[in-house]
Amino acid sequence: MPSTPMQGALIALAGAATLVALPASAADYYAGKSIDMLIGSPPAGGYDIYARALARHYGRHIPGNPTIVPKNMPGAASARAAGFLSTIAPKDGTVIAAVQPGAIMGPLLEEKAEKLFDPTKVLYLGTANNGTRVCVSWKEGKYKTFEDVLTKPGSFGGVSQNDSTHDYGQMLRHMAGAQYTVVSGYPGTNQMGLAMERGEIEGVCGWDWASFKSQRPDWLRDNKVNVLLQVGLEPNEELTKMGVPHVFKYIKSDENRKVVELIIGQQVFQRSYIAPPDLPAEPLKILRTAFDATMKDPEFLADAEKMRIDISPLPGAKVQEIVLSLHSSPRDVVEKARRAIKP
């Protein structure tokens, strides 16, 4: 399938950045300090798993070896943590945050969203994963394939606006004709997984594939679920080999395709870590350089493999560029995307 201009631009932005040398004073900046990592998601979910894996290794690559202290601060699809970082937390590099891409896209796609922070002003340290999201259903339920989703009513779980399980669920209703109802209000994918086991909901759309494999490895091993659909700008090789269809198979018009591309473009920076606006240049450079080094660290990569999480990083400067590009999208496409993720 040929790439569209938006796909090409986003993929091109994901090229490797050239690292720069740290200033001589870098070794002294974090000596004797600790860094709070605010995790904008509940414990045991995919974002929590990724952030805590990073926290175990990140400090070794920061001169002065500060201790990284993970602290969960869920709320508003992680915008609460980003808002605290932007307005209340110290602006000296001792507080950073792990945020969901929905929080970064929310101020663009939710016309009346409470603006807890400005995604174009926070400083991006990098992303650990260029993700693919999936729709899954319980094996014994009514949905065996995505074609069933297009013809049979049912219920899929969701968290809230700006969370992929809500927004992607609604997007597929409006753009592909899915017949389920999105039942919102779950704290996260861990709780939605339990709801699937209990039969409260038939499935979930917008579950990150890497998180799914880490959170529910027994479901795949024991063939307990159907993976109905993969959602990403490009097909995922692993899922394609499994026979899972790609989202654009079900998007019938060029106009709808542009809308879907804008909504799912956020997956290029799936696991983003941010620093507050106005962070001085020196600690920003230290944190970004250390992030890039951690993404290549054999100990971190071995830990990630053990946790069953995928690592496909992107440097902070490139994430910054992608966010600015997405927030500069044509207004007509933005308006259609806003309608597509509403109930």
Buried (B, 14 or more C-beta within 10 A) or exposed (E): EEEBEBBEBBBEBBEEBEEEEBEEEBBEBBEEBEBBBBBBBBBBBBBBBBBBBBBBBBBBBBBBBBEBBBEBBBBBBBBBBBBBBBEEBEBEBBBBBBBBBBBBBBBBBBEEBEEBBEBBEBBBBBBBBBBBBBBBBBBEBBBBBBEBBBEBEBBBBBBBBBBBBBBBBBBBBBBBEBEBBBBBEBBBBBBBBEBBEEEEBBBBBBBBBBBBBBBBEEBBEEEBBBBBBBBBBBBBEEBEEEEBBBBBEBBEEEEBBBBBBBBBBBBBBBBBBBBBBEBEEBBBBBBBBBBBBBBEBEEBBEBBEEBBBBBBBBBBBBBBBBBEBBBEBEEEBBEBBBEBBBE
